[in-house]
């Protein structure tokens, strides 16, 4: 018998149902949440990703001002666009699409972003907040993975989790998140990567394995203990073709597994918009509440 699938769609829809109520409350009080997006160049996957976020913002009734800079944009152009978003009262959160062209220093540009408007949760201030368990924007894919496991009834507390991949967007922040003392976390977390020659030794003993290396097919059935829970979070694109880290045959060994398409992706998008609404409430919630009370 094959593994049970853990789709991300139902998780995302539960998040969006809550967000629609919160967005409507903000709009009733006079503020429409605004997600600013910044795209540099014409990379097709990046443009497609930004377009999806703009479409979802419109569906939810949010503003989505967009700046598209040419492939030849300079660091100064990017910094100017970010500072303009920082100053905009109708922009609550900003998405600076990664990766930019090679002449742009992404980390230096990220430093220019107001940490409270960082929708991806990757600003050094926000990663520091995560490390200290201080509330703030949380990286979207790690937050989505925690929510996905909780939604599908996968107990994490006290269990051994192995994360294959140490990247900034998934591996490192997910290790921080799942090791925090919380009912849906509190795990024993190990992070390994392709620079560890015997990394399968760690995945083979883990009860939960998250593949986030960005190496197509790196996780094979022989790298798992029978009955493990497997989350595929790493992908690479060849044109429009999506190549996941998890080989499909892992379904024969795992007890639960995310589907090749529709697993972590929907939850990542949902968490991005949760960060947006959280930011809008932080910036406007108190003032909106005061106005609503005055009307009563």
Secondary structure, DSSP 8 states (H G I E B T S, - for coil): ---EE--SHHHHHHHHHHHHHHHHHHHHTT---BEEEEEES--HHHHHHHHHHHHHHHHHT-B--EEEE-TT--HHHHHHHHHHHHH-TT--EEEE-S---TTS-HHHHHHHS-GGGBTTS-SHHHHHHHHTT--S---HHHHHHHHHHHHTT---TTSEEEEE---TTTHHHHHHHHHSSSTT---EEEEE-TTSTTTHHHHTT-SEEEE-S--TT-B-GGGS-TT-EEEE--EEEETTEEEESB-GGGGGT-SEE--SSSSHHHHHHHHHHHHHHHHHIIIIIHHHHHHHHHH-
